[in-house]
C-alpha cells in the first residue's frame, strides 16, 4: 500500500505507523462517567468501506496524518495533516456515516505545497580509537 505524504510524496506503508481511528471523540477529561471511558478505551468499531484513520510517517518526516482509506480494498482516498484535518471533509463521492461527519473542507496547508524535501543525512561512521600520544599498545 502506498500512502501519499503531504511533505515527502508517495511512500510505502512500511514507513508509516497506524495510530488509530480518527472519527472517535474523547470524553471530557474531567468526566467521571465510567461507561464513557470504558467505551473510549476498549470499544472499537470495525467498519467495512471508507474510514478515516490517524497515521504517523514514522520512517520519514514524522508528520501525523489523517488518511481516508477503504478497509476492504486498501485504496487511499484523501490524506491531510492531522492538525488541518479536523476541519477537512472526506473526498468527493465518498459516503461517510453520520457519526463520522465533520465540518466543511478547508484549503490544503500552504506549507505543504511546494515544500522542498530535504535529503537525509548519512549515518555517522564511528571513529577509530587510537592510543594517547606517548603510550604504546
Secondary structure, 3 states (H helix, E strand, C coil): CEEEECCCEEEEHHHCEEEEECCCCCCCCCCCCHHHHHHHHHCCCCCCCEEEEEEECCCCCCCEEEEEEECCCCCEEEEEEHHHHCCCCCCCCCCCCHHHCCCCCCCCCCCCCCCCCCCCCCCCCCCCCCCCCCCCC
